[in-house]
Amino acid sequence: MRIAILHHPKISASQPLAKEISRWVDDRGHTSWVGSGWNVAAVDAILQGVDLVIALGGDGTLLRTGRVTARHQVPILGIHMGRLGFLTEILPEEWRDSLSRILDGDYWLEQRFMLQAEVWRDGALLDGALQALNEVVVSRGSLARVVRIAAEIDDSLLTTYVADGVIVATPTGSTAYALAAGGPILPPDMNASLLLPIAPHLSLARPLVLDHDAEVILTVRTDHAAILTVDGQFLIDLQDGDKVVVAPSPYEASFVRLRPRNYYYSTLVERLRLTV
């Protein structure tokens, strides 16, 4: 196998662990590559022909890695070195036994639905599509003032939200910002999306579960700053009249799983217990 091992530049223990894993992989006749998980361009350049990516870090690391690996259909094994670890699979002390199982073919792949977002201004597309594994958020800027966001689903006007913002989330993102905003938790392998407002004022407050192929258009109506964020890692300033088009991504993120296929709900309860 050809395995890329990505360390976290701000977690000091991750780089020596990545090098240790690399030596172990090479000693068994496989090929490894070690690099920073934050160097997206370098990772993207070497993924052609890679069979597995091992990412050391937390959920932010897995989000960043998942968006890149999805384009190349390369699965990820997440080693938990962050905080919550909803997406990671194993602990650092488990990596030898876990990699031995993977090299023997004793694992399964979990596919995760993704979204993509485009920003349109005066009929022109700004840059390209942004891929989201967690969520797309249109929200107010630094001022504590609501924004008005007209929401269309498949070219049919739903409502105009008066709120701090609007979230369109994947099932993966249903345990992230959407959960904090009062949304439901969706099964991770579900092909669907969530639409819900953030702190709505005298407008539709209920979250909606949308079909897997639904297209959502969010039109910003504001006389002050508004922003688009994608997975909490991209930020674009929005102007009055800008349209954010959110649709299913052509890609899926793939995660290596060693636990039983019914792992999710017991893990979910365990992770949520850590937050209280």
Secondary structure, 3 states (H helix, E strand, C coil): CEEEEEECCCCCCHHHHHHHHHHHHHHCCCEEEEEECCCHHHHHHHCCCCCEEEEEECHHHHHHHHHHHHHHCCCEEEEECCCCCCCCCECHHHHHHHHHHHHCCCCEEEEEEEEEEEEEECCEEEEEEEEECCEEEEEECCCCCCEEEEEEECCEEEEEEEECEEEEECCHHHHCHHHHCCCCCCCCCCCCEEEEEECCCCCCCCCEEECCCCCEEEEEECCCCEEEEECCCEEEEECCCCEEEEEEEEEEEEEEECCCCCCHHHHHHHHHHCCC
